[in-house]
């Protein structure tokens, strides 16, 4: 049985929390299937395949994306609605303080992308994809979380009629097709990646609502529920993340001003549900843990933005230009998401640690731990 504290602690995103637990979790019998040079080749093979085929599948084009944004724009991503993760901010004095700018390093490009659809004059059915880099300084640094974040952040223009579950599922299936294709591509280049020790991804995803998963495992905190469902279905898309469930907690916290998690929907079994967003999670056979690949959703419209800001006590956000643009319908209705680049490369190249495919900062304790376990962390 879980406690209320367990469920509350489980809301602000995944992670382990301390290095004693991480040491037990990291595999003790690990040997990388690729050497360091092969790994680098594999990283860029996966990256190029996904960028090219994601653009084809969803009708997107690659565009430039900011690393820093003006604080006054309100377009930085706050990640969670409890304010626990704050961006890095710095002052640009410019011409001796006459025309200064306060800037932030992006945490994600979620809001910027929607504004960019208008900037690039995207039509319905067209969209953009970015090679997004960000810094999230408030993560606990474990085997699959780092301060340095790289994502394929994408966004596509939709119509009001497409704001429904069937459309969302169609887009998710398209993304899954690309990820499966990238796995096949990597294994053609490096046949040693196809091994009985680590099974391939399933051909199809299982779609489940967060509300359905809570009904299956009512006493478990969210991470335990996700782990349990992945034993049954090794790849799932969890719908409706952010809506408060019947136990009084959302499946996980979600910002109130990008994904629509409030719209009423109906499950395949005919039950009333909520939310037009979700996450793809898979079972990682190397780490033997749940592994999130992408978070995405149909974005808020004026009505659902207002409703979600009211529900979360954040109506003061309406003063920002981004929020005003949504309320006045000055930027397009859209669907979008972010696919973790290093997360996906780690999975497809059968790695035990994010640091094997991504160069960033890690604490000494973690680097020493990895060295003992034959995990080659890049520096």
C-alpha positions, 0 to 999 in steps of 0.5 A: 500500500502506498502513502499519500506522501509517496503519491505526492512525491511522485508528481514532479517527474521521473527520477530516482532521488539518491545514489544508493538506490541508483547503484542497486538499479544500474546493471551489474553484468553490463557490456556495451554492444558497441565500442565508443567509435561505433557508438558515435556512428550509431548516434548520428545514424539514429539522429539522421534517420529520425529527423528525415523520417519524422519530417516525412511522416508528419509533414514537418520541416526542420527549422532553427530554434532558440537556446535563449529567450527573453523573459518578458515573452513568457515563452519559456517552458516551466515544465511543471505547474508547481514552480519546482523547476526554474530556468537559468536566467541572466542579465544582458546589460547590452549598451552600458545598461541603456537597452538591457535584456533579461534572458533565460536558457530554454527548458523546452521549446514547447511554447516557442514552437506554436508561435513559430508556426505563425512566423513560418506561415505554416498551413493546416497539416504543415509543421516544424521540427527542431534540433532543440537543446535545453538546460534543466538544472533542477533534475536529479542526475541519474542514468536517464536524466541530465541537466543537458536536454536534446529533443526533436521538438515538433509542432503542426497546425491542426483544425478545430475538428482535429482536436480529438482522440482519434487524431491524436492516436493517428499522430502517435502511431506515425511517431511510433512507426518512425521509432521502430524504423530507426531501430531496424536501421540501427540494427542493419548497421550494427547486427550485434544490436539484435540480440535475444538478451534485449528484445526489440520494441513491439510493432504496436503501442498500447493506448491507455488513459491515466484514469484506466491505469489508476483503476488497475493499480489504485494503491500504487504511486505513478512510477510503480503503476507505469512499471506494472503496466509495462510488464503487461504491455512493453510500449504504451501511450498514456493519455490524459496526463495532468488531469486530477484523477479520482485519488486526488492527484494527476498521473503527473504534473503538467504545465497548464498552458500548453497541452490540453489535459482537461477536455472530456473524452471517452475511452475505447470501452465507453468510459468518460475520460479527460485529456488530449495529451500523453506520453510514450513509455517503453520497457527498457530491457537494459536498465530493466526500468520504465523509459519515457521517450516522448511527451506530446499533445493537442495544445490548449485553445482559448477555452481550455487555456482559461480553464486550466489556468483557473484550475491551477491558480495561474490566471496571472499568466494571461498577461504574457504575450504568448497567452494573449495570442492564444486567447485572441486566436492569433496563433494556430491551433496545433499539436506537438511534442518533444522526443528525447534524442539521447533517451531514444539513442540510449534505448536503440543502441542498448545503452545503460546510461544516458552519458554513453550517448550524450556529453554533459556534466555528471557528479564524481560519485556517478562517474565512479559508479559507472566506471565500476560497472563498465559503463563508459560515460562520455566526457 
